[in-house]
Amino acid sequence: MPRPLGAARLAALLVLGIFPSAVWAQGYSADIELVRPTWSTGSLPGVDSPEFDSPGTVQGGFLFQYARDPLILYEENEEVGSLVHQRTTLQMGLSWEPTKNIGLRASIPAAIQWGSDLPEQTKEGALVGDLFVGGRVRVLDTKVFDLGLRGDVGIPSGSKDAWMGEAGFRGIFGPTMMATAYGFDALADIHFVGRGVTETPSDFTLGSELVTAFGLRYNIWPDRVAVGMSYIGRGGLGFIGNGGAENPSELLTNAQVRLNPDMSLEVGAGKGLADGYGTTEFRAFVGLTWIRHKPEPPPPEPVAIVEEPPEVPPDPPAPPEPEWEEDELAQIRGEQIVIRDPIEFEFNTPNILPKSLPTLQYVADLMNENWQIGHIVIEGHASEEGSFEYNYDLSIRRSRAIWEALIRAGAHPDRMSYRGMGETVPRTAGTDEGALAGNRRVEFKIIKQYGPNERPPEYRQNVLNPWNGDPSQVKTPVAPPPPPDRKIPEGTPRNNDLEDFFDKMEDSDPPDGGDQ
């Protein structure tokens, strides 16, 4: 029964018009793949990204895809059969980012296809695709928006006459964009694919194309778990928006999981939306990517300078550190609350590990037992790994998490505030893990203390949690009553007038009948 061209279908005109029956026995050298990974930092399947990791980062891996019916033959609007019924593809690639704004890459696919309804018009079995080499450049880098350019070349090195590789070179060029806000990443990848034009008597042109790819990702657990959706569509120049074989498109969903700092897993599925070659009835994929950052160079060897040191008196010994009692987790030392054990978080998150909650409870109790503490600032610090902007944001989120935990532990929110310092105030120098771990810290600085003759204000009651509006069980410290006022005889001078008073007393005559 006649039927119009459907989603994920190639019009019969493509094959019947372009290729004479003499070449049907071998198919045709045309690459029908619509979804290609890029192995760029922050990318989605089929959607490139302008984001970059630290200089020297190398990424590589594979993406395994299964596609059903990516190529269907029609004749006079009636389906004749599938030219490529089922195909599994293993796409392998490698990328290198030598600087923070330049990246290079290469990829090549291998595939197995089978089940064609028209085996005389295609090749089945093991196939190899074309090699792609190229790179990208970031031209704008802000906290919320990145802009870049991508350029790739397809080299005709794949299996011929198998709908897998092409006979000529292809050039790919265009901009990439990425915007970040509220945990969402919006990506756009718009590029031109240049190739030789083939006109056919069947009203189909296989030639240069404009590819539009858009993606939206939500970071459920930043740097660990994300879900996304992407749209990929291409249109032959001069036929954009007209439907038919020149305008395929597909919608994909995916999930990304960072297994550890060096490896990530990606799974997803897709389905064709419009007429066109390469769109599928169903697509599923799984990918594994490993990431290697450039190792830190070893510190330079110290230069020995032999000279007679001047004689200087030895430094006085440093005062001994106060000792800790067995159950003591925090102490008030001058203008700080010092904790015995550092606060620990889950990797790259503001989530406080349960082992650190007793320390925060101790700090809250210490504040409630000392009314002299008027206000503290919770100050978060980060080490130098990662970008400057990311470390600043993470230090703010971690100090805020401690602020919330202290409120839950009973500390009044009017006595606390928080701020992040990022990596700007390191405690120790060096790039070894010991120095970096010492710089990842939280400090509790006392910025307001009340003296013996001062009293704190009346703290507000019925406090609500700022993050959800629930009643908060905070406590307010109780200050002792002020000391009684001493009565000073009237006329008694004060402060710097006291010496003048005694001088006048010595110069005056004694009263009659008395001794002076």
C-alpha positions as a Python dict, from the first residue, in 0.01 Angstrom:
ca = {
    (1, 'M'): (0, 0, 0),
    (2, 'P'): (148, 339, -93),
    (3, 'R'): (258, 551, 201),
    (4, 'P'): (444, 881, 231),
    (5, 'L'): (804, 908, 344),
    (6, 'G'): (820, 858, 720),
    (7, 'A'): (1064, 956, 993),
    (8, 'A'): (1400, 780, 978),
    (9, 'R'): (1343, 682, 608),
    (10, 'L'): (1546, 753, 297),
    (11, 'A'): (1339, 831, -4),
    (12, 'A'): (1352, 578, -283),
    (13, 'L'): (1447, 864, -509),
    (14, 'L'): (1789, 870, -344),
    (15, 'V'): (1887, 527, -464),
    (16, 'L'): (1680, 503, -780),
    (17, 'G'): (1789, 844, -904),
    (18, 'I'): (2153, 859, -807),
    (19, 'F'): (2269, 508, -875),
    (20, 'P'): (2204, 301, -1190),
    (21, 'S'): (2115, -64, -1148),
    (22, 'A'): (2467, -165, -1242),
    (23, 'V'): (2600, -46, -902),
    (24, 'W'): (2313, -173, -688),
    (25, 'A'): (2498, -492, -623),
    (26, 'Q'): (2750, -293, -421),
    (27, 'G'): (2541, -17, -268),
    (28, 'Y'): (2693, 331, -268),
    (29, 'S'): (2972, 530, -101),
    (30, 'A'): (2760, 757, 116),
    (31, 'D'): (2792, 808, 492),
    (32, 'I'): (2445, 796, 648),
    (33, 'E'): (2548, 828, 1017),
    (34, 'L'): (2367, 1114, 1192),
    (35, 'V'): (2503, 1089, 1549),
    (36, 'R'): (2878, 1134, 1598),
    (37, 'P'): (3063, 1177, 1929),
    (38, 'T'): (3326, 1452, 1953),
    (39, 'W'): (3511, 1367, 2278),
    (40, 'S'): (3512, 1733, 2369),
    (41, 'T'): (3486, 1846, 2732),
    (42, 'G'): (3119, 1908, 2820),
    (43, 'S'): (2976, 1771, 2492),
    (44, 'L'): (2662, 1562, 2433),
    (45, 'P'): (2632, 1282, 2173),
    (46, 'G'): (2618, 1460, 1839),
    (47, 'V'): (2648, 1808, 1996),
    (48, 'D'): (2996, 1964, 2023),
    (49, 'S'): (3095, 2198, 2307),
    (50, 'P'): (3323, 2505, 2345),
    (51, 'E'): (3415, 2405, 2703),
    (52, 'F'): (3775, 2310, 2789),
    (53, 'D'): (3944, 2128, 3075),
    (54, 'S'): (4288, 2214, 3212),
    (55, 'P'): (4573, 2246, 2957),
    (56, 'G'): (4726, 1913, 2861),
    (57, 'T'): (4408, 1711, 2915),
    (58, 'V'): (4368, 1400, 2696),
    (59, 'Q'): (4031, 1229, 2645),
    (60, 'G'): (3957, 909, 2459),
    (61, 'G'): (3712, 625, 2446),
    (62, 'F'): (3439, 465, 2243),
    (63, 'L'): (3068, 497, 2172),
    (64, 'F'): (2879, 179, 2083),
    (65, 'Q'): (2554, 235, 1889),
    (66, 'Y'): (2274, 11, 1766),
    (67, 'A'): (2050, 154, 1490),
    (68, 'R'): (1743, -5, 1334),
    (69, 'D'): (1631, 89, 982),
    (70, 'P'): (1855, 391, 923),
    (71, 'L'): (1809, 348, 544),
    (72, 'I'): (1481, 249, 372),
    (73, 'L'): (1415, 230, -1),
    (74, 'Y'): (1089, 369, -140),
    (75, 'E'): (956, 352, -492),
    (76, 'E'): (667, 580, -585),
    (77, 'N'): (590, 643, -215),
    (78, 'E'): (572, 272, -142),
    (79, 'E'): (825, 101, 80),
    (80, 'V'): (1034, -152, -113),
    (81, 'G'): (1253, -265, 180),
    (82, 'S'): (1541, -171, 403),
    (83, 'L'): (1881, -118, 250),
    (84, 'V'): (2037, -108, 597),
    (85, 'H'): (1808, -288, 837),
    (86, 'Q'): (2028, -327, 1145),
    (87, 'R'): (2368, -178, 1219),
    (88, 'T'): (2596, -175, 1523),
    (89, 'T'): (2872, 85, 1520),
    (90, 'L'): (3178, 123, 1740),
    (91, 'Q'): (3305, 481, 1716),
    (92, 'M'): (3652, 533, 1865),
    (93, 'G'): (3816, 869, 1922),
    (94, 'L'): (4086, 1069, 2097),
    (95, 'S'): (4116, 1440, 2182),
    (96, 'W'): (4396, 1656, 2323),
    (97, 'E'): (4371, 2006, 2467),
    (98, 'P'): (4726, 2151, 2457),
    (99, 'T'): (4610, 2490, 2588),
    (100, 'K'): (4303, 2619, 2769),
    (101, 'N'): (4152, 2741, 2439),
    (102, 'I'): (4271, 2498, 2167),
    (103, 'G'): (4181, 2132, 2116),
    (104, 'L'): (4272, 1867, 1858),
    (105, 'R'): (4097, 1535, 1788),
    (106, 'A'): (4057, 1230, 1565),
    (107, 'S'): (3793, 955, 1537),
    (108, 'I'): (3705, 656, 1321),
    (109, 'P'): (3404, 419, 1324),
    (110, 'A'): (3377, 45, 1259),
    (111, 'A'): (3044, -129, 1205),
    (112, 'I'): (2859, -452, 1136),
    (113, 'Q'): (2532, -436, 939),
    (114, 'W'): (2295, -717, 854),
    (115, 'G'): (1935, -810, 773),
    (116, 'S'): (1894, -603, 457),
    (117, 'D'): (1575, -671, 261),
    (118, 'L'): (1773, -587, -54),
    (119, 'P'): (2117, -748, -4),
    (120, 'E'): (2202, -699, -371),
    (121, 'Q'): (2194, -320, -315),
    (122, 'T'): (2422, -297, -13),
    (123, 'K'): (2708, -463, 167),
    (124, 'E'): (2668, -660, 488),
    (125, 'G'): (2919, -776, 746),
    (126, 'A'): (3213, -588, 895),
    (127, 'L'): (3277, -234, 768),
    (128, 'V'): (3505, 60, 840),
    (129, 'G'): (3405, 428, 826),
    (130, 'D'): (3592, 741, 725),
    (131, 'L'): (3863, 891, 945),
    (132, 'F'): (3781, 1236, 1088),
    (133, 'V'): (4049, 1475, 1212),
    (134, 'G'): (4006, 1831, 1331),
    (135, 'G'): (3997, 2065, 1625),
    (136, 'R'): (3824, 2350, 1799),
    (137, 'V'): (3904, 2694, 1940),
    (138, 'R'): (3737, 2883, 2223),
    (139, 'V'): (3697, 3252, 2139),
    (140, 'L'): (3491, 3368, 2440),
    (141, 'D'): (3502, 3241, 2796),
    (142, 'T'): (3277, 3386, 3068),
    (143, 'K'): (3126, 3243, 3381),
    (144, 'V'): (2789, 3173, 3215),
    (145, 'F'): (2861, 3167, 2840),
    (146, 'D'): (3128, 3014, 2615),
    (147, 'L'): (3168, 3055, 2239),
    (148, 'G'): (3392, 2850, 2013),
    (149, 'L'): (3463, 2741, 1657),
    (150, 'R'): (3501, 2384, 1532),
    (151, 'G'): (3662, 2250, 1215),
    (152, 'D'): (3696, 1889, 1097),
    (153, 'V'): (3787, 1702, 780),
    (154, 'G'): (3642, 1368, 673),
    (155, 'I'): (3906, 1160, 492),
    (156, 'P'): (3768, 895, 251),
    (157, 'S'): (3923, 588, 413),
    (158, 'G'): (3619, 368, 488),
    (159, 'S'): (3450, 74, 317),
    (160, 'K'): (3325, 170, -27),
    (161, 'D'): (2977, 108, -171),
    (162, 'A'): (2842, 19, 174),
    (163, 'W'): (2657, 335, 295),
    (164, 'M'): (2945, 372, 545),
    (165, 'G'): (3213, 595, 389),
    (166, 'E'): (3229, 849, 109),
    (167, 'A'): (3438, 878, -206),
    (168, 'G'): (3553, 1237, -150),
    (169, 'F'): (3676, 1463, 127),
    (170, 'R'): (3430, 1648, 352),
    (171, 'G'): (3493, 1975, 532),
    (172, 'I'): (3308, 2069, 853),
    (173, 'F'): (3314, 2418, 1004),
    (174, 'G'): (3091, 2622, 1236),
    (175, 'P'): (3037, 2782, 1579),
    (176, 'T'): (2961, 2609, 1908),
    (177, 'M'): (2797, 2772, 2211),
    (178, 'M'): (2727, 2683, 2572),
    (179, 'A'): (2533, 2869, 2843),
    (180, 'T'): (2523, 2763, 3210),
    (181, 'A'): (2272, 2867, 3478),
    (182, 'Y'): (2098, 2709, 3778),
    (183, 'G'): (2249, 2366, 3713),
    (184, 'F'): (2147, 2359, 3344),
    (185, 'D'): (2381, 2357, 3043),
    (186, 'A'): (2238, 2465, 2705),
    (187, 'L'): (2450, 2373, 2402),
    (188, 'A'): (2430, 2470, 2035),
    (189, 'D'): (2644, 2329, 1752),
    (190, 'I'): (2570, 2473, 1407),
    (191, 'H'): (2808, 2374, 1130),
    (192, 'F'): (2839, 2353, 753),
    (193, 'V'): (2935, 2027, 583),
    (194, 'G'): (3095, 2083, 243),
    (195, 'R'): (3108, 1805, -17),
    (196, 'G'): (3074, 1766, -393),
    (197, 'V'): (2723, 1804, -535),
    (198, 'T'): (2545, 1514, -709),
    (199, 'E'): (2232, 1612, -903),
    (200, 'T'): (1985, 1333, -982),
    (201, 'P'): (1691, 1304, -1221),
    (202, 'S'): (1480, 1192, -924),
    (203, 'D'): (1470, 1535, -761),
    (204, 'F'): (1722, 1454, -487),
    (205, 'T'): (2055, 1630, -435),
    (206, 'L'): (2330, 1477, -224),
    (207, 'G'): (2567, 1762, -148),
    (208, 'S'): (2665, 2024, 105),
    (209, 'E'): (2452, 2049, 418),
    (210, 'L'): (2379, 2265, 720),
    (211, 'V'): (2369, 2069, 1046),
    (212, 'T'): (2193, 2211, 1353),
    (213, 'A'): (2240, 2033, 1685),
    (214, 'F'): (2102, 2154, 2019),
    (215, 'G'): (2127, 2002, 2365),
    (216, 'L'): (2003, 2065, 2718),
    (217, 'R'): (2162, 1899, 3020),
    (218, 'Y'): (2071, 1914, 3389),
    (219, 'N'): (2345, 1843, 3642),
    (220, 'I'): (2166, 1643, 3910),
    (221, 'W'): (2493, 1594, 4098),
    (222, 'P'): (2749, 1845, 3963),
    (223, 'D'): (3050, 1674, 3806),
    (224, 'R'): (2902, 1333, 3889),
    (225, 'V'): (2552, 1269, 3742),
    (226, 'A'): (2366, 1453, 3463),
    (227, 'V'): (2073, 1387, 3229),
    (228, 'G'): (2020, 1548, 2892),
    (229, 'M'): (1827, 1570, 2568),
    (230, 'S'): (1953, 1666, 2224),
    (231, 'Y'): (1814, 1734, 1878),
    (232, 'I'): (2015, 1678, 1561),
    (233, 'G'): (1897, 1779, 1216),
    (234, 'R'): (2060, 1835, 879),
    (235, 'G'): (1935, 1990, 560),
    (236, 'G'): (2074, 1998, 211),
    (237, 'L'): (2152, 2349, 94),
    (238, 'G'): (1860, 2476, -110),
    (239, 'F'): (1623, 2222, 47),
    (240, 'I'): (1622, 2333, 412),
    (241, 'G'): (1272, 2318, 556),
    (242, 'N'): (1125, 2136, 256),
    (243, 'G'): (1118, 1789, 415),
    (244, 'G'): (1212, 1480, 218),
    (245, 'A'): (1537, 1288, 207),
    (246, 'E'): (1756, 1601, 236),
    (247, 'N'): (1619, 1694, 581),
    (248, 'P'): (1669, 1415, 839),
    (249, 'S'): (1637, 1483, 1213),
    (250, 'E'): (1643, 1285, 1534),
    (251, 'L'): (1576, 1333, 1906),
    (252, 'L'): (1798, 1170, 2170),
    (253, 'T'): (1799, 1138, 2548),
    (254, 'N'): (2099, 1044, 2754),
    (255, 'A'): (2246, 1012, 3104),
    (256, 'Q'): (2607, 1079, 3202),
    (257, 'V'): (2773, 934, 3514),
    (258, 'R'): (3125, 1024, 3630),
    (259, 'L'): (3249, 689, 3765),
    (260, 'N'): (3567, 844, 3906),
    (261, 'P'): (3784, 1150, 3829),
    (262, 'D'): (3934, 966, 3529),
    (263, 'M'): (3636, 789, 3370),
    (264, 'S'): (3274, 861, 3273),
    (265, 'L'): (2989, 647, 3139),
    (266, 'E'): (2714, 759, 2901),
    (267, 'V'): (2396, 578, 2795),
    (268, 'G'): (2100, 692, 2585),
    (269, 'A'): (1843, 627, 2315),
    (270, 'G'): (1693, 809, 2018),
    (271, 'K'): (1434, 805, 1742),
    (272, 'G'): (1391, 979, 1410),
    (273, 'L'): (1154, 1275, 1386),
    (274, 'A'): (1138, 1368, 1017),
    (275, 'D'): (1198, 1231, 667),
    (276, 'G'): (1556, 1183, 566),
    (277, 'Y'): (1847, 949, 523),
    (278, 'G'): (2019, 829, 840),
    (279, 'T'): (1729, 877, 1081),
    (280, 'T'): (1628, 560, 1266),
    (281, 'E'): (1322, 381, 1389),
    (282, 'F'): (1518, 323, 1709),
    (283, 'R'): (1870, 398, 1832),
    (284, 'A'): (2048, 298, 2155),
    (285, 'F'): (2402, 379, 2261),
    (286, 'V'): (2650, 336, 2545),
    (287, 'G'): (2988, 505, 2572),
    (288, 'L'): (3290, 505, 2798),
    (289, 'T'): (3534, 796, 2813),
    (290, 'W'): (3860, 820, 3006),
    (291, 'I'): (4020, 1151, 3098),
    (292, 'R'): (4385, 1213, 3174),
    (293, 'H'): (4506, 1548, 3304),
    (294, 'K'): (4860, 1670, 3252),
    (295, 'P'): (5068, 1575, 3558),
    (296, 'E'): (5213, 1856, 3760),
    (297, 'P'): (5584, 1907, 3686),
    (298, 'P'): (5818, 1821, 3973),
    (299, 'P'): (5949, 2117, 4169),
    (300, 'P'): (6286, 2247, 4046),
    (301, 'E'): (6595, 2130, 4223),
    (302, 'P'): (6708, 2385, 4480),
    (303, 'V'): (7015, 2589, 4387),
    (304, 'A'): (7282, 2563, 4651),
    (305, 'I'): (7438, 2898, 4738),
    (306, 'V'): (7737, 2865, 4966),
    (307, 'E'): (7797, 3172, 5179),
    (308, 'E'): (7872, 3242, 5539),
    (309, 'P'): (7542, 3303, 5714),
    (310, 'P'): (7531, 3606, 5943),
    (311, 'E'): (7516, 3540, 6309),
    (312, 'V'): (7170, 3605, 6434),
    (313, 'P'): (7022, 3515, 6765),
    (314, 'P'): (6803, 3204, 6752),
    (315, 'D'): (6431, 3254, 6727),
    (316, 'P'): (6247, 3207, 7050),
    (317, 'P'): (6070, 2874, 7065),
    (318, 'A'): (5713, 2879, 6943),
    (319, 'P'): (5455, 2848, 7216),
    (320, 'P'): (5326, 2492, 7242),
    (321, 'E'): (4994, 2415, 7082),
    (322, 'P'): (4715, 2369, 7335),
    (323, 'E'): (4646, 2008, 7404),
    (324, 'W'): (4317, 1845, 7314),
    (325, 'E'): (4105, 1658, 7562),
    (326, 'E'): (3987, 1315, 7450),
    (327, 'D'): (3632, 1425, 7365),
    (328, 'E'): (3717, 1784, 7271),
    (329, 'L'): (3648, 1858, 6904),
    (330, 'A'): (3683, 2241, 6897),
    (331, 'Q'): (3841, 2522, 7101),
    (332, 'I'): (3813, 2899, 7121),
    (333, 'R'): (4156, 3045, 7053),
    (334, 'G'): (4165, 3424, 7043),
    (335, 'E'): (3956, 3535, 6746),
    (336, 'Q'): (3891, 3188, 6603),
    (337, 'I'): (3710, 2867, 6679),
    (338, 'V'): (3968, 2601, 6594),
    (339, 'I'): (3850, 2249, 6508),
    (340, 'R'): (4060, 1941, 6579),
    (341, 'D'): (3967, 1748, 6263),
    (342, 'P'): (3899, 1902, 5920),
    (343, 'I'): (3546, 1904, 5783),
    (344, 'E'): (3525, 1643, 5504),
    (345, 'F'): (3297, 1653, 5197),
    (346, 'E'): (3202, 1419, 4916),
    (347, 'F'): (3431, 1459, 4613),
    (348, 'N'): (3368, 1788, 4426),
    (349, 'T'): (3040, 1852, 4613),
    (350, 'P'): (2917, 2054, 4914),
    (351, 'N'): (2777, 1737, 5075),
    (352, 'I'): (2923, 1701, 5428),
    (353, 'L'): (3034, 1349, 5518),
    (354, 'P'): (2854, 1204, 5826),
    (355, 'K'): (3188, 1163, 6009),
    (356, 'S'): (3221, 1546, 6031),
    (357, 'L'): (2874, 1616, 6176),
    (358, 'P'): (2985, 1561, 6543),
    (359, 'T'): (3249, 1834, 6497),
    (360, 'L'): (2984, 2081, 6374),
    (361, 'Q'): (2755, 1987, 6663),
    (362, 'Y'): (3046, 2061, 6902),
    (363, 'V'): (3102, 2403, 6739),
    (364, 'A'): (2731, 2488, 6776),
    (365, 'D'): (2733, 2383, 7143),
    (366, 'L'): (3051, 2587, 7200),
    (367, 'M'): (2879, 2897, 7059),
    (368, 'N'): (2570, 2846, 7275),
    (369, 'E'): (2784, 2802, 7587),
    (370, 'N'): (2979, 3126, 7527),
    (371, 'W'): (2755, 3433, 7514),
    (372, 'Q'): (3063, 3652, 7451),
    (373, 'I'): (3074, 3524, 7091),
    (374, 'G'): (2866, 3781, 6903),
    (375, 'H'): (2923, 3677, 6541),
    (376, 'I'): (3138, 3432, 6345),
    (377, 'V'): (3218, 3410, 5972),
    (378, 'I'): (3237, 3061, 5820),
    (379, 'E'): (3512, 3090, 5559),
    (380, 'G'): (3556, 2822, 5288),
    (381, 'H'): (3889, 2769, 5111),
    (382, 'A'): (3982, 2550, 4811),
    (383, 'S'): (4305, 2412, 4666),
    (384, 'E'): (4434, 2491, 4318),
    (385, 'E'): (4293, 2194, 4123),
    (386, 'G'): (4029, 2291, 3868),
    (387, 'S'): (3942, 2635, 3736),
    (388, 'F'): (3954, 2952, 3947),
    (389, 'E'): (3581, 3013, 3896),
    (390, 'Y'): (3484, 2659, 3991),
    (391, 'N'): (3693, 2666, 4311),
    (392, 'Y'): (3533, 2997, 4415),
    (393, 'D'): (3183, 2859, 4357),
    (394, 'L'): (3261, 2534, 4542),
    (395, 'S'): (3404, 2719, 4846),
    (396, 'I'): (3085, 2928, 4870),
    (397, 'R'): (2861, 2621, 4845),
    (398, 'R'): (3062, 2434, 5109),
    (399, 'S'): (3067, 2723, 5357),
    (400, 'R'): (2692, 2763, 5308),
    (401, 'A'): (2643, 2389, 5375),
    (402, 'I'): (2827, 2429, 5708),
    (403, 'W'): (2617, 2736, 5792),
    (404, 'E'): (2301, 2529, 5739),
    (405, 'A'): (2443, 2237, 5941),
    (406, 'L'): (2523, 2467, 6237),
    (407, 'I'): (2166, 2603, 6231),
    (408, 'R'): (2036, 2244, 6237),
    (409, 'A'): (2271, 2182, 6531),
    (410, 'G'): (2115, 2472, 6728),
    (411, 'A'): (2331, 2778, 6649),
    (412, 'H'): (2131, 3098, 6592),
    (413, 'P'): (2159, 3223, 6227),
    (414, 'D'): (2187, 3588, 6345),
    (415, 'R'): (2524, 3497, 6499),
    (416, 'M'): (2675, 3357, 6178),
    (417, 'S'): (2749, 3439, 5815),
    (418, 'Y'): (2951, 3262, 5546),
    (419, 'R'): (3172, 3341, 5250),
    (420, 'G'): (3394, 3158, 5001),
    (421, 'M'): (3755, 3253, 4935),
    (422, 'G'): (3827, 3001, 4658),
    (423, 'E'): (4199, 2939, 4616),
    (424, 'T'): (4312, 3297, 4699),
    (425, 'V'): (4436, 3237, 5057),
    (426, 'P'): (4641, 2914, 5058),
    (427, 'R'): (4767, 2795, 5393),
    (428, 'T'): (5065, 2602, 5253),
    (429, 'A'): (5266, 2626, 4931),
    (430, 'G'): (5329, 2330, 4702),
    (431, 'T'): (5147, 2100, 4459),
    (432, 'D'): (5178, 1769, 4645),
    (433, 'E'): (4864, 1618, 4792),
    (434, 'G'): (4964, 1706, 5148),
    (435, 'A'): (4990, 2077, 5065),
    (436, 'L'): (4672, 2075, 4856),
    (437, 'A'): (4477, 1892, 5127),
    (438, 'G'): (4586, 2154, 5382),
    (439, 'N'): (4450, 2431, 5162),
    (440, 'R'): (4107, 2264, 5134),
    (441, 'R'): (3970, 2381, 5466),
    (442, 'V'): (3700, 2567, 5658),
    (443, 'E'): (3777, 2836, 5917),
    (444, 'F'): (3550, 2983, 6185),
    (445, 'K'): (3653, 3345, 6250),
    (446, 'I'): (3508, 3540, 6544),
    (447, 'I'): (3448, 3895, 6423),
    (448, 'K'): (3241, 4019, 6720),
    (449, 'Q'): (3299, 3950, 7090),
    (450, 'Y'): (3128, 4112, 7388),
    (451, 'G'): (3328, 4238, 7688),
    (452, 'P'): (3244, 4185, 8057),
    (453, 'N'): (3045, 4510, 8073),
    (454, 'E'): (2862, 4447, 7744),
    (455, 'R'): (2560, 4233, 7677),
    (456, 'P'): (2438, 4076, 7349),
    (457, 'P'): (2114, 4197, 7190),
    (458, 'E'): (1785, 4017, 7229),
    (459, 'Y'): (1797, 3750, 6956),
    (460, 'R'): (1479, 3693, 6760),
    (461, 'Q'): (1262, 3398, 6851),
    (462, 'N'): (1062, 3154, 6636),
    (463, 'V'): (1340, 3126, 6378),
    (464, 'L'): (1259, 2956, 6046),
    (465, 'N'): (1510, 2764, 5837),
    (466, 'P'): (1602, 3003, 5552),
    (467, 'W'): (1621, 2719, 5296),
    (468, 'N'): (1277, 2558, 5352),
    (469, 'G'): (1076, 2768, 5600),
    (470, 'D'): (1049, 2491, 5863),
    (471, 'P'): (1071, 2589, 6232),
    (472, 'S'): (1432, 2585, 6352),
    (473, 'Q'): (1533, 2454, 6695),
    (474, 'V'): (1806, 2713, 6756),
    (475, 'K'): (1921, 2822, 7097),
    (476, 'T'): (2027, 3160, 7234),
    (477, 'P'): (2312, 3187, 7486),
    (478, 'V'): (2225, 3326, 7829),
    (479, 'A'): (2448, 3609, 7951),
    (480, 'P'): (2497, 3665, 8329),
    (481, 'P'): (2361, 3986, 8479),
    (482, 'P'): (2595, 4286, 8455),
    (483, 'P'): (2810, 4370, 8762),
    (484, 'P'): (2657, 4628, 8998),
    (485, 'D'): (2740, 4992, 8932),
    (486, 'R'): (2995, 5143, 9173),
    (487, 'K'): (2896, 5482, 9316),
    (488, 'I'): (3165, 5747, 9266),
    (489, 'P'): (3157, 6055, 9495),
    (490, 'E'): (3042, 6363, 9324),
    (491, 'G'): (3324, 6583, 9207),
    (492, 'T'): (3577, 6302, 9183),
    (493, 'P'): (3783, 6364, 8869),
    (494, 'R'): (3825, 6086, 8612),
    (495, 'N'): (4085, 5966, 8369),
    (496, 'N'): (4368, 6207, 8284),
    (497, 'D'): (4257, 6479, 8532),
    (498, 'L'): (4360, 6265, 8830),
    (499, 'E'): (4720, 6393, 8851),
    (500, 'D'): (4605, 6756, 8844),
    (501, 'F'): (4372, 6676, 9131),
    (502, 'F'): (4652, 6543, 9351),
    (503, 'D'): (4877, 6840, 9265),
    (504, 'K'): (4608, 7081, 9385),
    (505, 'M'): (4568, 6882, 9704),
    (506, 'E'): (4940, 6915, 9785),
    (507, 'D'): (4943, 7293, 9722),
    (508, 'S'): (4639, 7370, 9939),
    (509, 'D'): (4667, 7463, 10313),
    (510, 'P'): (4554, 7204, 10564),
    (511, 'P'): (4236, 7278, 10757),
    (512, 'D'): (4273, 7440, 11103),
    (513, 'G'): (4348, 7196, 11382),
    (514, 'G'): (4426, 6911, 11145),
    (515, 'D'): (4726, 6738, 10990),
    (516, 'Q'): (4794, 6724, 10620),
}
